Amino acid sequence: MTSVQNHQQQLSGNKKLRKSYFIYAVSLLLGVSACAPKSTVLRAPSNTGQVSSADTNAAKVAEEKSAAEEKAASEKEKKIAAERSIALLLPFQLDNINALGVQENDVKRSALALDFYQGFQLGLQEISKNSKPYKLKVIDSKDNAYFNSTLATSEEIEQSGIIVGPVYPIEIKAFGNNLINKDKLIINPLAASPASEFGLQNLVTITPSIKSHTNGIAKRVANDFMTGDIIIIYNTPDNDSRQFLNGMLSAIKEQKPNVNIISVSTLAQLNEKLSQTGSNLVVSGTTDKTQLNNLISNLSRKNAESFYSIKLYGHPLWDRFDFSNHSNFYSLHPIITTESNFKAWTNTARNFRESYRQKFGVLPSDQSYKGYDVAVYFGKLIDRYGVNNLKSKLTGESYNGLFNTYKFEYHDNWGFTNEAVNYKEYMHGTFQLQ
């Protein structure tokens, strides 16, 4: 799960190489364009000799017809250009670069934006091989709410078919609330904030929210449940647990109404409810290290007793934790959800990684892969259906990309949300995709 907030992020790789590559990229950034040349209509000069009234009228009608045709052709050309024009709004914050030259902090501050842009660029280049090229407008959103509110009313945005970005929640709110054309799609590529927070009908949220992860675990638990099993929801007071477990019981019941579910809030209550006749499917959302360590230690002891069968389901942030101090953690068959479907060993991943390295001199980050997926998915949809038909097609067009899986649902109050999550199981010391 990617949670994007207004903060700086680190860059990977050699600092000097990264810095020089950053300077080169910035110098080209705002001039990016990949569009077909425009054509103009050439007309012969008028004949100024004396003509009859009939000739004058005929000439006037012909001139008006020519002007109308030229105007129609111009409007058609503009429409076609807008169809394949994408505005990419990312927080490069170029206005904050030190006057003495690019410093390490400048590179770190722009890392997320630069990586996403370069992945997006490669994605557009790939799909353009078999279709008309796209015009990409790269705009520095500056991580500034006021700037985004004015940017939303600009001619550049008005003449774009779709908008990818801004990135940070405060930018999204400012931009979306001031966008004149409410039918124009705004793609939220990275922020994991619930779409309900923005209340924008034309927003497309790519990153699954915590609610999507809740529903994902609920679906998995319901599928794993067999007659005789018991589902135990273990509540703890930390915020992540409350947020993750909110609605969990009803979400499981929605998938399988007749399951046996019990909620507990202490380990003593949990131990009391453990069943010896079926599997105990324990669901926890805690990310508090003390609470989590105590839970795992307790369940591991119980699981070691031959008459208890336990399966553990947890929060997606568990993927960031070190469980090496729990040698039998794997025996609980821990399952979590993840937004990522990235398989580094596949030929597709290897080819992208090598293309990225050759073009930019560094290896791609997660943001690079995400940028690529967004470009490929929406670019192909525009090729297939046209930008004006995207809204009617999104919910029916799923996508299994290089890094992300997309399956959109539409809500009248907050637009399109990606509900696709994948599953990881703890094996051989790490959580691994199933």
Residue, then its C-alpha position, 0 to 999 in steps of 0.5 A: m500500500t502506498s501512502v503519499q503524504n507531503h514529505q520528502q523521499q530518499l533516492s536510491g543509487n549512487k548519489k553523484l550519478r543520480k544528481s547528474y542524471f537529475i540535472y539532465a532530466v530537469s533540463l529536458l523536463l518541461g519541453v517534453s512533447a511527442c505529437a504529430p506536426k500540425s498542418t495548415v491550409l494554403r489558399a491562393p491569393s484573391n483576384t482583384g479584377q472587376v467582377s459582376s454582382a453574381d460573381t461577387n455573390a458566388a465568390k462570397v459564398a465560396e469564401e464563407k464556405s471555405a472559412a466554415e470548412e477551415k474552421a471545422a477542420s481546425e476544430k477537428e484538429k484541436k479535438i484530435a489533439a486534445e484526445r491524445s494530450i495528457a497533462l502530467l502534474l508532479p511535484f518536482q518543486l523546481d522553484n525550490i532549487n538552490a540558486l547556486g546549483v542542484q544540491e542533494n536535497d533538491v534531488k531527494r525532494s524531486a525523486l518521487a516525481l522524477d521516477f514516476y515521470q520517467g516510468f510514465q514516459l517509457g509506458l507512453q513510448e511503448i504503446s505509441k509504437n503501434s498507434k498515434p503518438y501522444k502529446l505529454k505536458v509535464i507540469d510542476s505542481k510545486d507541492n503548493a495548494y494555491f498554485n494547483s487551484t489556479l493551475a486547474t483553470s489554465e488553458e493547458i489543462e483545458q486543452s488536455g484530454i486527461i490529467v494525471g496528478p497531482v500527487y499529494p492529497i492537499e494538491i488533489k483537493a485544491f486542483g479538483n475543486n477548481l477544475i472547470n470541466k467536471d467531466k474531465l478525468i483526474i487520475n490520482p496515481l499515488a495517494a492512498s487516501p480514501a476517495s471519500e476524502f476528496g468527494l470528486q466524481n471525476l477522480v480515479t484513485i489508483t492506489p487501493s485504500i485501507k478499506s480496499h485492504t479490509n475488503g480483500i482480507a474479508k474475502r480471503v478469510a471467507n473463502d478459507f472458512m470451512t464448516g467447523d472453523i471459527i473466525i476470531i477478530y482480535n481488536t487492539p486500541d492502536n489507530d491502524s487496528r481500528q481503521f483496518l478492522n472497521g467493517m471487517l465483520s460485516a465485510i466477511k458476512e457479506q461474502k459468506p453469511n453463515v460463518n461463525i465470527i467472534s470479536v475479542s479485545t484481549l489475549a485471555q479472551l482470544n485463548e478462551k475462544l480458540s477451538q480445538t475442532g476446526s481451524n481458528l482464523v485469527v484476524s488482526g490489524t495491529t501495527d503496534k510492535t508490542q501488541l503484535n509480538n505478544l499476539i504472535s508469541n501467544l498464537s505460536r505457543k497455542n499452535a504448537e499444541s497438537f489440538y490447535s490449528i491457527k491461521l493468521y491474517g493481518h495488516p498490509l504494513w506487516d510487510r515492512f516488519d522483521f519477524s525473524n525473532h519469531s522462529n515459528f511465525y511461518s507456521l501460522h500461515p500469515i496472510i496479508t494484502t498488498e497493492s503490488n503484483f510485481k514479480a521481479w523475476t519475470n521477463t517483462a520486469r527484467n526488460f523494463r528494468e534494463s530499458y530504464r537503466q539504459k535510458f536513465g542510467v539508474l534502476p527503476s523504483d516502485q514509482s517508476y513501475k507505477g508510472y509505467d502502468v498508469a501510462v500503459y493502461f490509460g493510453k491503451l484505453i484512449d486508443r481503443y475507445g477515445v478519451n470521451n468514452l473512458k468513464s463508461k469503460l473503466t469499470g469493465e476494463s481490469y488490468n494486470g500490470l507490471f506493478n499494479t492490478y486495476k479493478f475499478e468501482y464507481h461511486d456517485n460521490w467520489g468517483f472511481t476507486n481501484e479495489a484490486v489487492n493481491y495476497k502475500e504469505y509469509m514464507h522463508g523469512t519474508f512475505q511473498l506473493q502467492 
